[in-house]
């Protein structure tokens, strides 16, 4: 039996770093914000790339690798294409001792992302979903889904129906579900996510995503509205402002340290997977929150979603040397 079966996307990530870009601000045309920042390059220019790195990414594989390095036994369930990039993705997973026997090969291209990074370390991601959106419920081998937990990252289009199917299966089978929806799914609202949320034990999302699903308001109020949709644990991250966990009538808060941020790709996956690992390993919400903060901070200080994920021993050592002081506040019933 696996500790976690991770369901989500897989990609080959190309990090292109150049010093010749600027941050510009314009009036938003989306109506949500008065102003938004854009990463800009000169029209007609030929820009030299200072450094080019090829890695693998995607919410499903990032989480699977993080869990493996933390000492758990994960499997990855997702789609890869019939191209050379599929081999890169699968080889990277096997190198980190992630089981890949549930992976489905589809005709087409594997997921691919180009991450544009500026001198200020702000980044824009160009993503080609490829066959990640082509999973079908018929691709699910339910007889082989032997796990304590499912971890769902964002799946789009037809692939979302697989999450709904697995959520129903989890309810029937006593499998717990962790869900990290991302903005792609959060903006569709609570009604669209009802089937998955009703089966979810652990919901992890950022502040913007939480308000897209449950409406704006104080964090504790937003968390309470999310609890009503099904989740037992509601974890809301707020970037450098810290992270919250609402559980069993208590709000936990973990501040961040003033680390030098190099690149933020994969930080959310590292946080969510590490919080889940903490719960599986028997830690309480407070320690799981501290452990998750530690691993996420490790990721943002390096390039790549997986390049500096910590082992449990490493994370414990860092946490001992540089504690995360989690506060607890009882919530009004």
C-alpha positions in Angstrom: 0.0 0.0 0.0 1.2 3.5 -0.9 1.2 6.3 1.6 0.0 8.7 -1.0 -1.1 8.5 -4.7 -0.4 11.9 -6.2 -2.7 12.9 -9.0 -1.8 15.9 -11.1 0.3 17.3 -14.0 3.8 16.5 -15.1 6.0 18.8 -17.2 9.5 19.4 -18.5 10.5 22.8 -17.1 12.9 25.1 -18.9 14.3 28.0 -16.8 15.6 30.8 -19.0 17.5 33.4 -17.0 18.3 36.8 -18.5 19.2 40.2 -17.2 17.5 42.0 -20.0 14.0 42.3 -18.8 12.0 45.0 -16.8 9.1 45.1 -14.5 6.4 47.5 -15.7 3.1 48.5 -14.2 -0.1 49.1 -16.1 -3.7 49.8 -15.3 -5.4 46.4 -15.1 -7.9 45.5 -17.8 -9.3 42.6 -15.8 -11.1 44.9 -13.3 -9.9 43.0 -10.2 -7.0 45.3 -9.4 -6.2 48.9 -10.1 -2.8 48.1 -11.3 -0.8 45.0 -12.3 2.9 44.3 -12.9 4.2 42.8 -16.1 7.5 41.3 -17.0 8.6 43.1 -20.2 11.1 42.4 -23.0 12.0 44.9 -25.8 10.1 44.4 -29.1 12.4 43.2 -31.9 15.3 42.6 -29.6 17.5 39.5 -29.6 18.1 38.7 -25.9 20.9 36.5 -24.7 20.0 33.9 -22.2 22.5 33.9 -19.4 21.6 30.4 -18.2 19.3 27.6 -19.3 18.2 24.8 -17.0 16.1 21.8 -17.8 14.2 20.1 -15.0 10.9 18.4 -14.4 7.9 19.9 -12.7 4.1 19.9 -12.6 2.0 19.7 -9.4 1.7 16.0 -9.4 5.3 15.1 -9.8 6.6 17.9 -7.5 4.5 16.6 -4.6 5.4 13.0 -5.3 9.1 13.7 -5.2 8.7 15.9 -2.0 6.9 13.1 -0.2 9.5 10.6 -1.3 12.4 12.7 0.0 10.5 13.1 3.3 10.6 9.3 3.7 7.1 8.3 2.5 6.1 5.9 -0.2 4.3 7.8 -3.0 3.0 6.8 -6.5 2.3 9.2 -9.3 -0.8 9.0 -11.4 -1.0 11.3 -14.5 -0.5 11.4 -18.2 2.7 11.7 -20.3 3.0 11.9 -24.1 4.6 9.6 -26.6 7.6 11.9 -26.9 11.2 12.1 -25.6 10.1 14.4 -22.7 8.0 11.5 -21.3 11.2 9.6 -20.7 12.8 12.6 -18.9 9.7 12.9 -16.6 9.6 9.2 -15.8 13.3 8.8 -15.3 13.3 11.8 -12.8 10.5 10.2 -10.8 12.2 6.8 -10.7 15.4 8.4 -9.6 13.6 9.8 -6.6 11.9 6.4 -5.9 8.4 7.4 -6.9 6.3 4.5 -8.2 5.2 5.2 -11.8 3.2 2.1 -12.7 -0.1 4.1 -12.7 1.2 6.6 -15.3 -0.8 6.7 -18.5 0.9 7.2 -21.9 -1.1 9.2 -24.4 -0.6 10.1 -28.0 0.7 13.7 -28.1 3.1 15.9 -26.3 4.0 15.8 -22.6 3.5 19.0 -20.6 6.1 21.7 -21.1 6.8 25.0 -19.3 9.1 27.8 -20.1 9.9 29.9 -17.0 11.1 33.4 -17.8 13.2 34.9 -15.0 14.3 38.5 -14.6 17.2 40.0 -12.7 14.7 40.9 -10.0 13.8 37.1 -9.8 10.2 37.8 -10.7 9.0 35.1 -13.1 6.4 34.4 -15.8 5.6 30.9 -16.7 4.5 29.9 -20.2 2.8 26.5 -20.0 1.7 24.0 -22.6 -0.6 21.5 -20.8 -0.1 18.8 -23.5 -1.7 15.5 -22.6 -2.1 16.5 -18.9 -5.7 17.5 -19.8 -6.4 14.2 -21.6 -6.9 11.8 -18.6 -10.2 9.9 -18.6 -12.0 8.0 -15.8 -11.4 4.9 -18.0 -7.7 5.4 -17.4 -8.2 4.8 -13.6 -7.2 1.3 -12.5 -9.2 1.3 -9.3 -8.1 -2.2 -8.3 -4.6 -0.8 -8.0 -5.4 2.3 -6.0 -4.3 1.0 -2.6 -3.3 4.1 -0.6 -3.8 5.8 2.7 -4.2 9.2 0.9 -4.9 10.7 -2.5 -3.3 14.1 -3.2 -5.1 16.1 -5.9 -3.4 19.0 -7.6 -5.1 21.1 -10.3 -6.4 19.1 -13.3 -8.2 20.9 -16.1 -10.8 20.2 -18.8 -11.6 16.5 -19.2 -9.0 15.5 -16.6 -11.0 17.2 -13.8 -13.6 14.5 -14.2 -10.9 12.0 -13.0 -10.6 14.0 -9.7 -14.4 13.8 -9.2 -14.4 10.1 -9.9 -11.5 9.5 -7.6 -13.1 11.6 -4.9 -16.2 9.4 -4.9 -14.0 6.3 -4.9 -12.0 7.7 -1.9 -15.3 8.2 0.1 -16.3 4.6 -0.6 -12.9 3.2 0.2 -11.9 5.2 3.3 -9.1 6.9 1.6 -8.3 10.5 2.8 -7.9 13.3 0.2 -5.6 16.3 0.2 -6.5 18.9 -2.4 -4.5 21.8 -3.7 -6.8 23.4 -6.4 -4.7 26.3 -7.7 -6.3 29.4 -9.2 -7.3 27.5 -12.4 -9.9 25.6 -10.4 -10.6 28.0 -7.5 -11.9 30.6 -9.9 -14.6 28.2 -11.0 -16.1 28.4 -7.5 -17.4 26.2 -4.7 -20.3 24.7 -6.8 -17.9 23.4 -9.5 -15.6 21.9 -6.8 -18.4 20.5 -4.6 -17.7 16.8 -5.3 -14.0 17.0 -4.6 -14.3 19.3 -1.6 -16.9 17.1 0.1 -14.4 14.3 0.1 -11.4 16.4 1.1 -9.7 16.0 4.5 -6.9 18.5 3.9 -7.4 21.6 1.8 -4.3 23.7 1.0 -4.6 26.9 -1.1 -3.3 30.5 -1.1 -5.2 33.5 0.1 -6.4 34.6 -3.3 -7.6 31.0 -4.1 -9.4 30.7 -0.8 -11.4 33.9 -1.5 -12.2 32.8 -5.0 -14.0 29.8 -3.5 -15.4 31.2 -0.3 -15.5 34.9 -0.7 -13.4 37.7 0.7 -13.1 38.4 4.4 -10.9 37.8 7.4 -8.8 34.6 7.2 -10.6 32.9 10.0 -14.0 33.7 8.4 -12.9 32.4 5.0 -11.5 29.3 6.6 -14.8 28.6 8.4 -16.8 28.9 5.2 -14.3 26.4 3.6 -14.8 24.0 6.4 -18.5 23.9 5.7 -17.7 22.6 2.2 -16.1 19.4 3.7 -12.4 19.8 4.6 -11.3 19.0 8.2 -8.0 20.9 7.8 -8.0 24.2 6.0 -4.5 25.6 5.3 -4.2 29.1 3.7 -0.8 30.5 2.6 -0.1 34.2 2.2 3.3 34.3 0.7 5.9 36.2 2.8 3.1 37.1 5.2 3.0 33.5 6.6 0.5 30.6 6.6 -2.6 29.7 8.5 -4.1 26.4 9.5 -7.7 26.1 10.8 -8.4 22.8 12.5 -10.6 21.6 15.3 -11.6 25.1 16.5 -8.1 26.5 16.5 -6.3 28.8 14.1 -2.6 28.2 13.8 -0.3 30.8 12.3 3.3 30.3 11.1 5.3 33.4 10.1 8.1 33.3 7.5 11.8 34.1 7.9 13.5 36.8 5.9 15.1 34.5 3.4 16.6 35.6 0.1 14.0 34.6 -2.5 15.6 33.4 -5.8 12.7 31.7 -7.5 9.2 30.7 -6.3 8.3 27.9 -8.7 7.2 24.8 -6.7 7.1 26.5 -3.3 3.4 25.9 -2.9 3.8 22.2 -3.8 6.6 21.9 -1.3 4.5 23.5 1.4 1.4 21.4 0.8 3.2 18.1 0.5 5.3 18.7 3.6 2.2 19.6 5.7 0.6 16.4 4.5 3.7 14.4 5.3 3.7 15.9 8.8 0.1 14.6 9.4 0.9 11.2 8.0 4.0 10.9 10.2 1.9 11.7 13.3 2.7 15.3 13.8 0.1 17.8 15.0 -1.1 20.8 12.9 1.4 23.1 14.6 4.5 21.1 13.8 3.2 20.2 10.3 2.8 23.9 9.6 6.3 24.7 10.9 7.8 21.8 8.8 6.0 22.9 5.7 7.2 26.5 6.1 10.8 25.2 6.4 10.7 23.2 3.2 9.0 25.9 1.2 11.6 28.4 2.3 14.3 26.0 1.2 12.8 25.8 -2.3 12.4 29.5 -2.8 16.1 30.1 -2.1 17.1 28.0 -5.2 16.1 27.6 -8.8 13.8 24.7 -9.7 10.7 23.2 -8.1 12.6 20.1 -6.9 16.3 21.1 -6.7 16.3 21.8 -3.0 13.5 19.8 -1.5 14.6 18.7 2.0 14.7 15.2 3.5 13.0 14.8 6.8 16.3 14.7 8.6 17.4 17.9 6.8 14.1 19.7 7.5 14.2 18.7 11.1 17.8 20.0 11.5 16.9 23.3 9.8 13.8 23.7 12.0 15.8 23.0 15.1 18.4 25.6 14.1 15.9 28.2 12.8 12.6 27.6 14.6 9.2 28.6 13.2 7.2 30.0 16.1 3.6 28.9 15.5 0.9 30.7 17.4 -2.5 29.2 18.3 -5.8 31.2 18.6 -9.1 29.6 19.7 -11.8 30.3 17.2 -15.3 31.4 18.2 -17.8 28.7 17.8 
